Amino acid sequence: MSRRTIGILGGMGPLATADLYTKIIRATPARTDQEHVPVMIHADPTVPDRTAALLYGGEDPLPWLIHGVENLARAGADFVVIPCNTAHAFLDEIRAACPIPIVDMIDESAGAVAALSGHITQAGILATSGTVAANLYQTALGRHGLQPRVPDDAHQALVMETIVQVKAGTIDAHTVDPVLRAAGWLEEGGAGALLAACTELPVVLHQNLVHVPLIDPTDVLAHAAVRLATDDIAWNRLEQEAGKVQSHVN
């Protein structure tokens, strides 16, 4: 069976990167070490804050992101996944500089919401303020015929409170409480599903804590990565969508 090498552009933050790698391992139907897929990780926590760049004119993270994908390509990765939702605001520019395909976590996750059974028409977005402001999930959900819902300012501040705590490593029984209040507000407003659309959130926000289906984009990305690493049909489709056919020399 084919085994393509996954490149993870990580470090944004480190715990989210480790979470993705763990989920890739769990998503792989392997019985021995040798049946797992090869993974390369470029984890650079010095990448400037993506939300600060998008909202407040902070330092541009794009040079760091491009440097990371170029390193992964040179090291032999066949394609790249990025466990940072907000970084996808720069996806077009990263792709233009990257010689290998990059998986779009935002579109994959919106597709996962659309694939849910039932009559879900609205999806709530729990994300960084930068991701919300960049309209990443709003646009992707709209392409799938779904109506996006975002928190109001007060509840968005609660989402950020949980995200900041996870990034700081302050994870205890109460870390999830602020984002749960925002999730409840979205549910009451009609959201039939929720997206834990910051890679820090799935670390503390789990399905048993909410009352509607919860989509974990990190888990969606992990399954997509394993599928592309092992499924020739899925891989060929990605290459065609990327507009380039890559050759990998071992």
C-alpha positions, -999 to 999 in steps of 0.1 A, spaced: 0 0 0 12 35 -8 25 56 21 29 93 13 47 115 39 26 140 58 42 173 65 28 192 96 33 230 97 29 234 134 39 253 165 8 274 164 5 264 192 27 234 202 -1 216 221 -24 218 190 4 203 169 8 174 193 -30 169 193 -30 166 155 -2 141 155 -19 120 181 -51 121 161 -32 111 129 -19 80 147 -53 71 160 -69 76 126 -44 52 109 -56 16 106 -23 1 117 -15 -30 137 23 -25 137 47 4 137 55 -2 101 19 2 90 17 38 102 23 67 78 55 88 78 51 122 94 74 152 94 67 181 118 80 216 114 69 232 147 80 269 150 63 286 180 80 319 170 55 324 141 40 359 148 5 359 162 -20 354 133 -49 371 150 -28 401 159 -16 404 123 -52 402 109 -68 425 134 -42 449 147 -15 453 121 8 430 140 39 414 124 32 395 93 35 357 99 36 349 62 75 347 59 76 322 88 48 301 72 64 300 38 98 291 54 81 262 72 64 247 42 96 251 21 115 232 48 89 204 48 90 201 10 128 200 10 128 174 37 106 151 16 70 157 27 45 150 -1 18 174 12 13 198 41 -14 201 68 -16 232 90 -31 227 125 -40 263 129 -73 277 116 -63 313 117 -32 306 96 -56 296 68 -63 333 62 -29 332 45 -35 300 26 -35 314 -9 -1 331 -4 14 300 12 2 278 -16 17 301 -42 51 296 -26 48 259 -18 59 233 -43 37 206 -28 -1 205 -21 -16 220 11 -48 206 26 -75 232 33 -87 224 69 -114 250 67 -131 235 37 -127 199 49 -144 209 82 -172 227 65 -178 196 44 -179 175 76 -207 197 89 -226 194 56 -222 156 58 -240 154 92 -273 135 92 -305 154 100 -317 188 89 -289 211 101 -290 245 84 -269 266 108 -235 260 122 -219 279 151 -183 290 149 -161 289 179 -128 304 167 -102 331 173 -113 366 166 -89 366 137 -105 335 121 -139 351 126 -129 384 111 -113 368 81 -147 351 73 -129 318 68 -156 295 81 -185 318 71 -174 315 34 -167 278 36 -200 270 52 -218 292 27 -203 272 -1 -219 241 14 -253 257 17 -251 263 55 -258 294 75 -229 304 98 -234 318 132 -207 336 152 -207 348 188 -215 384 197 -187 405 211 -192 394 247 -193 357 239 -164 360 214 -144 374 243 -153 342 263 -141 320 234 -107 339 234 -105 335 272 -104 297 269 -81 298 239 -56 320 257 -57 297 288 -50 266 267 -21 283 249 -7 293 283 -9 257 295 -35 266 321 -57 236 316 -79 226 345 -115 217 352 -126 253 346 -106 261 315 -135 251 292 -162 271 311 -159 304 291 -162 287 257 -191 265 270 -210 297 277 -204 309 241 -214 275 228 -246 275 248 -254 310 234 -249 297 198 -271 267 205 -299 288 219 -297 310 188 -304 281 165 -270 265 157 -276 228 149 -239 220 150 -208 236 164 -173 239 150 -144 239 175 -126 261 150 -94 269 169 -70 240 173 -67 248 210 -104 242 216 -106 205 210 -80 200 237 -107 209 263 -141 211 244 -156 176 238 -188 163 224 -202 153 258 -201 189 269 -225 203 243 -260 194 231 -255 195 193 -230 177 170 -195 191 176 -171 191 147 -134 190 156 -114 204 126 -82 189 140 -98 154 139 -112 161 104 -77 172 92 -61 141 107 -85 118 89 -80 137 56 -42 135 60 -43 97 66 -66 93 36 -43 113 13 -13 94 26 -28 60 19 -55 64 -8 -43 68 -43 -76 81 -56 -78 108 -29 -42 117 -36 -47 120 -73 -78 142 -67 -57 165 -44 -30 168 -71 -56 177 -97 -72 203 -74 -38 218 -67 -31 221 -104 2 203 -101 15 167 -103 42 162 -78 70 136 -81 86 125 -49 121 110 -49 129 88 -19 
